[in-house]
């Protein structure tokens, strides 16, 4: 099938020839310009192919630009994801550090609360002493006073902490003389005891108690009747106490 340009050329060549010659010659139309026609047709085809190639190149350029844009967006998204991931790690580390510090502080507080401080005392009378009814017994010789809570000049133990305490009193009487006493907590009797022998025997006895004592409350030994606390090389009158739990 001839291209439109080739048809035009053929028509021109036909109309330009002598009418008589056209009638006498049996040659195919446009045969005089066969070479030129084929050359022109090749040029037209090449031009059409070039146009097609240009269109394909443009399409490929568009595809390449689209791919490049897509890759750029993906790289940007990856960078954003990495930044967010790093921020998440940093945030998690900070939260973990805060949580660890809080838990460590709680454990420290718990350890401080559960740790029982050393509080204890033990004192005795240095000499035989008569104590009038209702008076406090002052055990003047201190052997142990952990926490410095017992006063050797007053005979009073002052609780440094609120807690459960153990107290004990050990007394000795002279023959035919009695010792009647009680352990007091802020004026309230915790326990009482009577040590007496009418056969002239020198003897001793002990009494003990456990009490819940608030911080700054006082505990002491007090007589119920006038009593003689006998002391010699074999007998001591003593008062002691210690913190069991707080």
Helices and strands as residue ranges (DSSP letters): H 4-16, H 19-24, G 31-33, H 34-114, E 120-124, E 129-131, E 141-146, E 150-151, E 156-158, E 163-173, E 179-185, E 188-195, E 203-213, E 218-223, E 227-229, E 238-245
